[in-house]
């Protein structure tokens, strides 16, 4: 079930780093799956929009990744099971995918 559910995409509003209701649901669903498989670790990868100020976009992407990490921790997932990855620049311009954070199972 975990492999089919990940990567989970947590989408954010333009210019925001707070979790929306839909984003909270995605994180909660991922946390439930992780709770059922205690040996699995995840990576959290933020993606940044290519338009506008690249430095500001990368910083926003990092804050979004921290928000997802903190939500997973609040849901009971131990921090040692969560690995943050450096933000990546999205391929697309200003689409929703360029404002996402992905939760991926870490390959053993």
C-alpha positions in Angstrom: 0.0 0.0 0.0 2.8 2.4 0.8 4.6 1.9 -2.5 1.3 2.7 -4.4 0.6 5.8 -2.3 4.1 7.4 -2.6 5.2 9.8 -3.8 2.6 11.9 -2.2 2.3 15.4 -3.5 1.5 18.1 -1.1 0.5 21.2 -3.0 0.7 24.8 -1.7 -0.9 28.1 -2.7 1.1 30.7 -4.6 3.5 32.4 -2.3 2.4 30.5 0.8 4.1 28.0 3.1 1.1 27.0 5.2 -0.6 23.7 4.7 -4.1 23.9 3.2 -6.8 21.6 4.3 -6.1 19.3 1.3 -2.4 19.4 2.1 -3.1 18.4 5.7 -5.2 15.4 4.4 -2.3 14.3 2.1 0.2 14.4 5.0 -2.2 12.7 7.4 -2.8 9.9 4.9 1.0 9.5 4.4 1.5 9.4 8.2 -1.1 6.7 8.6 0.7 4.6 6.0 4.1 5.2 7.6 2.7 4.3 11.1 1.7 0.9 9.6 5.2 0.4 8.3 7.6 1.5 11.1 10.7 0.4 9.2 10.2 2.7 6.3 11.9 6.1 6.1 10.9 9.0 3.8 12.5 11.9 2.0 10.8 15.2 1.7 11.6 17.2 -1.4 10.4 20.7 -2.1 10.1 22.1 -5.6 10.5 25.8 -6.6 8.8 27.8 -9.3 11.2 29.0 -12.0 9.5 32.3 -12.4 10.4 35.3 -10.3 13.2 35.5 -7.8 14.9 32.1 -7.7 16.5 32.7 -4.3 13.2 33.6 -2.7 11.5 30.7 -4.4 14.1 28.2 -3.1 13.7 29.6 0.4 9.9 29.3 0.2 10.3 25.7 -1.0 12.5 25.0 2.0 9.9 26.4 4.4 7.2 24.3 2.7 9.3 21.2 3.2 9.8 22.1 6.9 6.0 22.5 7.2 5.4 19.0 5.8 8.1 17.5 8.1 6.6 19.2 11.1 3.1 17.9 10.2 4.5 14.4 9.9 6.2 14.7 13.3 3.0 16.1 14.8 1.2 13.0 13.4 3.6 10.8 15.3 6.3 10.0 12.7 9.8 10.1 14.4 12.2 12.7 13.0 14.8 10.0 12.3 12.5 8.5 9.7 12.4 11.8 7.8 15.2 13.0 5.5 15.0 16.5 4.0 16.4 17.0 0.6 17.6 20.2 -1.0 14.9 22.0 -2.9 14.7 21.4 -6.6 13.6 23.7 -9.4 10.5 22.5 -11.0 10.5 21.7 -14.7 7.2 23.5 -15.3 6.7 27.3 -14.9 4.1 28.4 -12.4 2.0 25.3 -12.3 0.7 23.7 -9.1 3.5 21.1 -9.5 6.1 23.8 -9.1 4.6 24.6 -5.7 4.7 21.0 -4.4 6.5 19.0 -1.7 6.9 15.3 -2.3 7.0 12.6 0.3 8.8 9.6 -1.1 9.8 6.3 0.5 13.5 6.1 1.0 15.1 3.2 -0.9 16.9 0.9 1.5 
